Amino acid sequence: MPRPCKMRRVGCDPEAFNFKPCGIPRRDLETVRLTLDELEALRLADLDELYQEDAAGKMNVSRQTFGNIIASAHKKVADFLINSKHLSIEGGSIMHCKNENIHRAKCRRGCGRRAGGGHKNGFCGRGTR
């Protein structure tokens, strides 16, 4: 039985969750799914130019796990760009953290409550991951 996935701290909250090439109807495109933790890894490593050790600390994962996340994210983004696919950003095992100094995580399963009392590892019992 595999070990449960550790919650990853995410500070980005994208305004858009779907991207596609112009001029091709979405129904004709294959979809690539990028998780929110993969998006956060891209932001920290490529946009903020942090070293993997520092970025891993911000996401609350090991450096090796961060390396695996960023490698997966790079492969998915390359597939989206090179093969003209639809990119959907969704899901992941995350705790949302707007302010990295104040970890006030929201439940990411859709109940709208803050993580904490009654929530286990930042999630309540409602919804799906």
C-alpha positions as CSV (number, residue, x, y, z in Angstrom):
1,M,0.0,0.0,0.0
2,P,1.6,3.3,-1.0
3,R,2.3,6.0,1.5
4,P,-0.3,8.9,1.5
5,C,0.8,12.0,-0.4
6,K,2.1,14.8,1.8
7,M,0.2,18.1,1.6
8,R,2.1,20.7,-0.5
9,R,2.0,24.4,0.4
10,V,0.9,26.5,-2.6
11,G,1.0,30.3,-2.7
12,C,-0.3,31.0,-6.2
13,D,-3.9,31.3,-7.1
14,P,-4.3,31.5,-10.9
15,E,-7.0,33.6,-12.5
16,A,-7.3,31.3,-15.5
17,F,-7.4,27.5,-15.4
18,N,-7.8,26.6,-19.0
19,F,-5.6,27.3,-22.0
20,K,-5.8,26.2,-25.7
21,P,-4.3,27.1,-29.0
22,C,-6.2,29.8,-31.0
23,G,-8.3,28.6,-33.9
24,I,-8.8,25.0,-32.8
25,P,-12.1,24.1,-31.1
26,R,-11.6,22.6,-27.6
27,R,-13.5,19.5,-28.4
28,D,-10.9,18.6,-31.0
29,L,-8.0,18.8,-28.5
30,E,-6.5,16.4,-26.1
31,T,-6.2,17.7,-22.5
32,V,-3.1,17.9,-20.4
33,R,-3.8,18.3,-16.7
34,L,-1.4,20.3,-14.6
35,T,-1.9,20.2,-10.9
36,L,-1.8,23.2,-8.7
37,D,1.4,22.0,-6.9
38,E,3.0,21.6,-10.3
39,L,2.0,25.1,-11.2
40,E,3.5,26.3,-7.9
41,A,6.7,24.5,-8.6
42,L,6.9,26.2,-12.0
43,R,6.3,29.6,-10.4
44,L,9.0,29.1,-7.7
45,A,11.7,27.5,-9.9
46,D,11.2,29.3,-13.3
47,L,9.5,32.6,-12.4
48,D,11.0,33.4,-9.0
49,E,14.3,31.6,-9.9
50,L,14.7,29.9,-6.6
51,Y,17.0,27.0,-6.0
52,Q,15.3,23.6,-5.7
53,E,16.2,23.4,-2.0
54,D,14.6,26.8,-1.2
55,A,11.6,26.1,-3.3
56,A,11.1,22.7,-1.7
57,G,11.1,24.4,1.7
58,K,8.4,26.9,0.6
59,M,6.2,24.0,-0.6
60,N,6.9,21.9,2.5
61,V,8.3,18.9,0.6
62,S,11.8,17.4,0.2
63,R,14.2,18.5,-2.5
64,Q,13.8,15.2,-4.3
65,T,10.0,15.5,-4.3
66,F,10.3,19.0,-5.6
67,G,12.6,17.8,-8.4
68,N,10.0,15.1,-9.3
69,I,7.2,17.7,-9.3
70,I,9.0,20.2,-11.5
71,A,10.1,17.5,-13.9
72,S,6.5,16.4,-14.3
73,A,5.4,20.0,-14.8
74,H,8.0,20.7,-17.4
75,K,7.0,17.6,-19.4
76,K,3.3,18.5,-19.3
77,V,3.9,22.2,-20.4
78,A,6.2,21.0,-23.2
79,D,3.5,18.5,-24.4
80,F,0.9,21.3,-24.3
81,L,3.0,23.7,-26.3
82,I,4.6,21.4,-28.8
83,N,1.6,19.1,-29.5
84,S,-1.0,21.9,-29.5
85,K,-3.2,20.5,-26.7
86,H,-5.6,22.0,-24.2
87,L,-4.1,22.7,-20.7
88,S,-6.2,22.4,-17.6
89,I,-5.0,23.5,-14.2
90,E,-6.7,21.5,-11.4
91,G,-6.4,19.4,-8.3
92,G,-3.4,18.2,-6.4
93,S,-2.7,17.4,-2.7
94,I,-2.3,21.0,-1.5
95,M,-2.7,23.5,1.3
96,H,-3.4,27.0,-0.1
97,C,-1.2,29.7,1.5
98,K,-1.7,33.3,0.3
99,N,0.8,34.7,2.8
100,E,3.7,32.4,3.4
101,N,4.3,33.9,6.9
102,I,0.7,33.3,8.0
103,H,-0.3,29.8,7.1
104,R,-4.1,30.2,7.0
105,A,-5.0,27.4,4.6
106,K,-8.5,27.0,3.2
107,C,-10.1,23.7,2.7
108,R,-9.5,22.8,-1.0
109,R,-12.4,20.3,-1.2
110,G,-15.0,23.0,-1.7
111,C,-16.6,23.5,1.7
112,G,-15.3,27.0,2.0
113,R,-14.2,26.6,5.6
114,R,-10.7,27.3,6.8
115,A,-8.4,24.4,7.6
116,G,-8.1,23.7,11.3
117,G,-10.8,22.5,13.7
118,G,-12.5,19.5,12.2
119,H,-10.1,19.5,9.2
120,K,-7.5,16.9,8.9
121,N,-4.3,18.0,7.1
122,G,-6.1,21.0,5.6
123,F,-9.0,19.1,4.3
124,C,-12.5,18.4,5.6
125,G,-14.4,15.2,4.8
126,R,-16.4,16.7,2.0
127,G,-15.7,16.5,-1.7
128,T,-12.9,14.9,-3.5
129,R,-9.2,15.8,-4.0
